[in-house]
Amino acid sequence: MASIRTSRSRRSALRHSGILLVGVALYGIPPAGAHEAMVVVPAPMLDERTPGATMETAVLAGGCFWGVQAVYQHVKGVSRAVSGYAGGPREKAVYEMVTSGRTGHAEAVEVAFDPRIVSYGQILQIFFSVVHNPTQLNRQGPDVGTQYRSALFFADPAQRRIAEAYIAQLDRARVFPKKIVTQLNDAQPFYAAEAYHQNYATLNPNSPYIYHHDRPKIEGLKRLFPAAWRADPVLLRTSGG
């Protein structure tokens, strides 16, 4: 078990070798971010659309950014989804440093979306339904550390109002067996991750880690949110590999 809960660099090697799947079989590690029974959580009672707005951004952290990015790449109205880091300083927004769990950063995804097509509340409904398990503190499945925490970084006060009301709504309704631990943060700088992290799950659906932990999220989006599903994902253009 200790070999599975090592640094992100070590875990990346395990993903490609398939050893992580052995750990899943032996230790019963749940899929990263997946609920025991993935279902649509209730839609937010409070939601807002900025009149005349054609583009908004949301920054969400829900475990390994590979799967989070891949889910939103399949959401109608999303024009861009970028894997990156939020919560720490610029000089520490480097993969090898973030994996230590001591930079303050969370692996996060910046989502640009058209609020005329998909609202911020709907972005959150997908986040809490299929992206991750918001009751897991500083981890998602086999990924352990503060860099894998559940967190939201708000672009404006309206996003905070919607998120606070929504989390309170879900907790009151006891949608999850445990209390939601998602951190709520005011706007902080977002730093794009290295090019080799971008589009990873979408382009490598059969790699062992992606197949077991992230494909179920994408399939969950298609099954549970058919009206929001786009078959052709919006890929991020990168300048490097």
N, C-alpha and C positions, 0 to 999 in steps of 0.2 A: 504494500500500500504506500509506503514511503516513497518508492520510486515513481509512483504516479503523481504524488503531490509535491513534485519538485519544481524547479524554475520553469518559466514559460519556454525557454530555449530547449530544455530537456523534453518538455511535453510536446513541442513541435516535432521533435524526432520520433516520439512515440506515436504521434498521429499517423505519420507516413509509414511506419513499420507495421502498424496494426497491433502492437503490443497493448495499446490502451484498451482495445476491445477485449483482450484477455482479462484485463483488470476489471472490466465491466462484468464479465461472466463470473469471475471468481469472487468479487466483492459486492456485486449488486449495485454498482454506482449508477445513479439515475442519469438520464440524458440531461445535458447541460441546459438549464432553463426550461425544460419541458415539465408540464404538470403531469401528475399521475394519470389524470384523465383530461385531456385538453378539450376545453369547452369555451364557448363565447361568454365572456363576462358581460354583465349588463352594460348598456351604453350609458355614457355620462349624462346625468340629468341637467348639468350646466355645461353648455358649449357655446362658443361665440365665433362669429366670422367677421373679420374686419371689413367693413363696407369698402368696396372698390379694390381691395387687395388682390393681387395676382400671384404673389409669392411670399411664403413665410418659411422660417427655418425652425427646426427643433433639434435639440441635442439630447440623446438618450443613451444611458449606459445599462446594459443588462447581461453582463458576462462577456465572454469572448466576442469581439466585435465582428468576426467573420459571419456568424449566423444572423446577428442583428442587421448588418448591412444587407445580407441576402434577402431577408424577409421584406424590407422596405423597397428593395429594387423591384419587387413584384407587386407593389401597391399602386393602383391607378392614382394619378395626380402627383406622384412623386417624380421629380425631374432629376434628382441627384441624391445619392447616399454615399457618404464618405466615412471610412473607418479612421479613427484617430484617438486622441487623448484629451481629456478635460479634467480640470481640478487641480492641476499642478503648474509649475513654472515652465516657461518656454525651453530653458536649457536642459530640462529633464524629460522633455517630450520625445524620448528616444526608446524604441522597443526594448533594448537590452537593459535600460535603466528602469523602465516602467514595470518590468517583470519582477523586480525586487519587492514591489509592494510598498516602497518607502518614498515614492516621489509625490504622493498626493493625487496622482492621476488615476482616472478610471479609464478602461478601454471603453470608448464611446463611439457613437455614430451621429454625424450631422446630417439631418434629412431636410432637403429643400422640397417644398410641396405647394401646390396650388390650392388655397383654401376654398375655392369655388367648386373643387372636385372632392377633396378630402379635408375634413376639418381637423384642428388640433385634437379635439376630443376623440375623433375616430383614430387618429395616430396613437393616442394613449390606449384606446380600447384594444387595438392590435397588440400594443406593447404588453398589456397585462393578460391578454388571452393566449398568445402564441409565442411571443418573443422570449419570455423568461419566467421564472418563478419569483415573484416579488417578495416572498416571505423568507427567502434564503439570505442570511446576513454575510456579506463579504465572500460570497461564493456563488457559483452556479454549477451544479453537478460536480464533476471532478476538478473543476477549476477553482482554486482556493486562494484568497488574498483580497486585500482592499481594492486592488485594480480590477476585480471582477464584481464590484458592488453594484447594486441596483440604485440608479440615480437619475435625476432629471435636472437639466440646466436650462433655466427659463430665458427666453429671448425678451420677454416683456411681462409686466404685471398681469396681463390677461391670462397668459399661460400658467402662471402661478395660481391664480384664482381657480381656473379650471381643474388643474391637477390636485390642489388641496381638497376641493369639493369632491372630486372623483374618488380619491383615496378614502376620504371619510365615508362616502356612499358605499364603497365596496366593503370597508371594514364593518359598517353598521349592518350590512346585509349578510355578513359572514360568508362572503363568496369563497374565501380561502380558509383553510383550517387554522391558520395562524395569522397574526397581525402583519400587515404590509410594512416592510422596513425600507422602502424606497426613500433615498435621501432627496430633499428638495433644495435646490441651489439657485441663487440668482445667476445672471449671465456671467460666464467666465470664458476666457479665451479657449478656442478649440484649435487643436493642432492636428493636421492630417497625418496619418501614419505613413510609414514607408510604402513605396509603390507595390512591393511584393505582397502586401497585406490586402490591397484593394481588389475587390471582385473575387476574393479567394474561394468562398463557398460556392458562388454561382458558377465559377469556371472549373471547380474540382468537386463535383457532386458525389463522386465515388471514392474519394479518399476516405480512409477508415474513420477519422474523427468526424468529418463532415457528414458522412453517410449515417452515422449513428446519432450524432447530436444536433445537426443543423437541418438535414433534409426533413425530419419530422416537423420542424417549425414551418418550413416552406409549404409542405403538404398540408399542414394545419391551416395555414392562411388560405390556401386554395379551397379547402373543404368547408371551413367555417365562415369565410368572408368571400363568397363567390362574386358578389357585386364589386368588391374592391380588387379582385385578382386581375393581374395583367400577365399573360403568358410569356411575353417577351420582356425580360428584365431590362431595366435601364442601367447600363454599365457605366462605370466611371472611367473616363479616359485618363490614362497615366502616361508619364513621360519615361518611365523606367520599368524594369522588371523586378 
